[in-house]
């Protein structure tokens, strides 16, 4: 055992290399937890004759997303919590809104973490 510890420079080098590997593993773990992103894509919006709006949303991030609110311009519309898994499409978020024909609307989808995703749509001529 004494022979193993005789060359101190070599031993310090080995310890240094082991510390570098440990530090790299720790930083790698940090990087992977930071890279979790919440991102939605509003694929399209349909304006229906019965004063409803259908919002087509897809989760393109790396985390499950829960939608808690929809805004049409400055009007807040509460929706039941809608959870969308990774890569899934939630075909329709239906909201009731008295829309006016041939008008531009900023439609925002808000998640439980507060992220807001905005889509501009123009209503058709009924």
N, C-alpha and C positions, 0 to 999 in steps of 0.2 A: 504494500500500500504506500510505503514511503516513496518508492520509485515513481509512482503515479503523480505525486505532487512536486517532484523535484524541479521540473521545468516550468517555472511560474509564468513566463511569457506565453508559452503555449497554452497553459491553463487559462490565463486571462483572455486569450484570443477565443478559445472555445466558449467561455462564459459570455463573451461579447456577442458571438454569433448566435448563441441560444437566446440572449435578450433581444436581438434584432428580430429573430423569428417570432418570439412571443409578442413583441410590439407590432409586427406586421399582421399577425392574426387578429390582434385586438383592433387595429385600425380597419382591417377588412370587415370585421363584424360591425363596426360603426358605420362604414360606408353602406353596407347592405340595409341597415335599418333606416338610414337617412334617405335612401333611394325609393322608399315607398311613396308613391304619388297618387293623389286623388284627382282624376281628370274625367270629365264628361264631354261627350260630343253630342250636341243637339243636331240630329240628322235632318229633321224637317218639322214643319208645323202645318197642321190642317185647320182651317177655319170652317166650322160646320154651320148649317142653316139654323140650327136650334140654339144659337148663341153659346156654343161650346168651342173650345180650342183643344185640339189633340197635339201633344208634344211628343215627338219620337226621340228617345235618348239612348245613347250607348255609352257604356263604361269602357274607356280606353286607357285607364290608369293601371296601377299595380296594386290597388287596394279596393276593398269593397266600399261602395258609396251608399249613403242613406240620404235621400232627398226629403227635406222637411218643409220646403216652401217654394212657391212659384210667384214671380212678380211679373205683371204685365204693365209696362211703363212704371208708374209709381204705386200701383195697386198691389197690395200683398194678398196672396191667396194661399191659405193654409191647405196642405194636402196631408192625407194620412202618410205616415213615414213609409217611403218606398225604398227598399234595399235592392241594389243592383250588384251582382257578383262580377268577378273579373271577366271581361270580354262578352258579357251578356247584353242583349238588347231588351230594354223595357219598351215594348211596342208603343204603348199609349199612356201618357199622363193626361187624363181628361180634366179640364177645368171649365167652370162656367164663367163666362165673361161676355158682356154686351159689347161686341165689337162693331165697328162702323166700317162700311165697305170702302175699299181702296185707301186704307190708312196704314201707315207704317207703325209697327209696335216693336218695342224692345222687350223680349221675353227672357226673363232670367230664372234659372233654376239654382236654388240655394241648397247646399248640403248641410249635414249636421255639424260639420267642422267650420262652417261659415264661408266656404269657398262659393263663389258665384260664377256661373257660366251663362253668358248672354248670347242671344240669337236675335237678329233683326228680321222680321217677317212683314210682308205687306198683305193685307187682307184682300180677298178677291171682290169683284163687283157681284154681290149676292145674286 
